[in-house]
Amino acid sequence: MARTADEIKGAVKEFYGERAVKASSCCGPEDVNDYKEKLYLLDDIKGMPETVASFGCGNPTAIAGLKTSETVLDLGSGAGLDCFLSAKAVGETGRVIGLDMTDEMLALANKNRDELGAKNVEFRKGEMESMPIDDGTVDVIISNCVINLSPDKDAVFRESHRVLKAGGRFHVSDVLLSRELTEAETNDLSLWAGCASGALLEDDYLARMKAAGFAEARIDSRSKIGSKPWFSATISAFKSADEGSCCGPTCCSLGS
């Protein structure tokens, strides 16, 4: 029997809630699978508290091309690492919103923010499928190995398109598949929480993004594909710059 959305979200919350508790207890990177030293430049993470752990599969801030004064939304912000790096890039006039559904992760992220004094970062509780974000208010969406955890990725992509401004950008690290999974793999909750069972094939991922309204979607890079059917990749998509503008004769005649 296929797993329900509630079962999947419950397993994900439990898994990452436990990781957040371990990270906040300063038990050491080896006990929480902290990957930041493998995925980020040491100069970029220098000075970060040990509790600012990374549970992702990439470094979306490296491909986002963030600019001063931009508003950034991090989907599944975890302990806040990508938010804090983004905050440096957009500066005091910019803004970073971290979205997470796990109470323990939000508590850890807020603790890390206070320790760092990152005043242009806020963390909100919410789900990617129904974001507590106003329409057209975000310049850039980033995410680190989180979208694969959602049981309704079409909703995630629609919501991403909705909250982005015209011309907005979507730059994420995520897990993709090289083949269809077996029924047993798909229904394994531990594999869901481990960023495997919820992953999509490349073409399916991009097709769903375009169906959600993105003008362009592409795979920028892939990790080495090994014996397992899942691998990490960086993905970019773009909302049309003229979306919402008056460009047709009917629209323009109504506005005249």
Long-range contacts (C-beta under 8 A, 24 or more apart in sequence): 1-187, 2-186, 2-187, 3-151, 3-186, 3-187, 3-189, 3-192, 4-151, 5-151, 5-152, 7-189, 8-149, 8-151, 8-189, 8-192, 8-198, 9-101, 9-127, 9-151, 11-189, 11-190, 11-192, 11-193, 12-102, 12-149, 12-192, 12-193, 13-101, 13-102, 14-193, 15-193, 15-194, 16-55, 16-78, 16-102, 16-104, 16-105, 16-193, 17-102, 17-103, 17-104, 17-105, 18-104, 19-53, 19-55, 19-105, 20-78, 20-79, 20-102, 20-104, 20-105, 20-107, 20-108, 21-104, 23-50, 23-51, 23-53, 23-79, 23-108, 24-51, 24-104, 24-107, 24-108, 24-111, 26-50, 26-51, 29-53, 36-81, 40-81, 40-85, 44-85, 45-81, 45-85, 48-81, 48-84, 48-116, 49-112, 49-115, 49-116, 51-79, 51-108, 51-111, 51-112, 52-79, 52-80, 52-81, 52-84, 52-112, 52-116, 53-78, 53-79, 53-81, 54-78, 54-79, 54-81, 54-82, 54-144, 55-79, 55-144, 55-145, 56-82, 56-144, 56-145, 56-146, 56-173, 57-144, 57-145, 57-173, 57-174, 57-175, 57-195, 57-223, 57-232, 58-144, 58-145, 58-173, 58-174, 58-232, 58-233, 58-234, 59-144, 59-173, 60-142, 60-143, 60-144, 60-171, 60-172, 60-173, 60-234, 61-85, 61-86, 61-89, 61-142, 63-171, 63-220, 63-234, 63-236, 64-89, 64-140, 64-142, 64-169, 64-171, 65-169, 65-171, 66-90, 66-94, 66-140, 67-139, 68-93, 68-94, 69-93, 69-94, 70-94, 70-95, 70-139, 70-140, 71-95, 71-96, 71-97, 71-137, 71-138, 71-139, 71-140, 72-96, 72-97, 72-138, 72-139, 72-140, 72-141, 72-142, 73-97, 73-99, 73-131, 73-133, 73-138, 73-140, 73-141, 73-142, 73-163, 74-98, 74-99, 74-141, 74-142, 74-143, 74-144, 75-99, 75-128, 75-141, 75-142, 75-143, 75-146, 75-147, 75-156, 75-160, 75-172, 76-100, 76-128, 76-143, 76-144, 76-145, 76-146, 76-147, 76-149, 77-105, 77-109, 77-123, 78-105, 78-109, 78-144, 78-146, 79-105, 79-108, 79-109, 79-112, 80-108, 80-109, 80-112, 80-113, 80-118, 80-121, 80-123, 82-142, 82-144, 83-109, 83-113, 83-118, 83-121, 83-123, 84-112, 84-113, 84-116, 84-118, 84-121, 86-142, 87-118, 87-120, 87-121, 90-120, 91-120, 92-119, 92-120, 94-120, 95-120, 95-122, 96-120, 96-121, 96-122, 97-121, 97-122, 97-123, 97-124, 97-133, 97-138, 98-122, 98-123, 98-124, 99-123, 99-124, 99-126, 99-128, 99-131, 99-132, 99-133, 100-124, 100-125, 100-126, 101-125, 101-126, 101-127, 128-155, 128-156, 128-159, 129-155, 129-156, 129-159, 130-155, 130-159, 131-159, 131-162, 131-163, 133-159, 133-163, 134-163, 135-162, 135-163, 136-162, 136-163, 136-164, 136-165, 136-166, 136-244, 137-163, 137-165, 138-163, 138-164, 138-165, 138-168, 139-164, 139-165, 139-168, 139-169, 140-168, 140-169, 140-170, 140-171, 141-168, 141-169, 141-170, 141-171, 141-172, 142-171, 142-172, 143-172, 143-173, 143-174, 144-172, 144-173, 145-173, 145-174, 145-175, 145-195, 145-232, 146-174, 147-172, 147-174, 148-174, 148-175, 148-195, 148-196, 148-198, 148-199, 148-200, 149-192, 149-193, 149-195, 149-198, 150-198, 151-198, 153-198, 153-200, 153-205, 153-208, 154-208, 154-211, 154-212, 157-208, 157-209, 157-211, 157-212, 157-214, 158-212, 158-213, 160-212, 160-237, 161-212, 161-213, 161-214, 161-239, 164-239, 165-239, 166-239, 166-240, 166-241, 166-242, 166-243, 166-244, 166-245, 167-238, 167-239, 167-240, 167-241, 168-238, 168-239, 169-236, 169-237, 169-238, 169-239, 170-209, 170-214, 170-217, 170-235, 170-236, 170-237, 170-238, 170-239, 171-234, 171-235, 171-236, 172-234, 172-235, 172-236, 173-232, 173-233, 173-234, 173-235, 174-199, 174-205, 174-232, 174-233, 174-235, 175-199, 175-230, 175-231, 175-232, 175-233, 176-200, 176-201, 176-202, 176-205, 176-219, 176-222, 176-230, 176-231, 176-232, 176-233, 177-201, 177-202, 177-229, 177-230, 178-225, 178-229, 178-230, 178-231, 179-229, 181-229, 185-229, 195-230, 196-228, 196-230, 199-230, 202-233, 205-235, 206-235, 209-237, 213-239, 213-243, 214-238, 214-239, 215-239, 215-240, 215-243
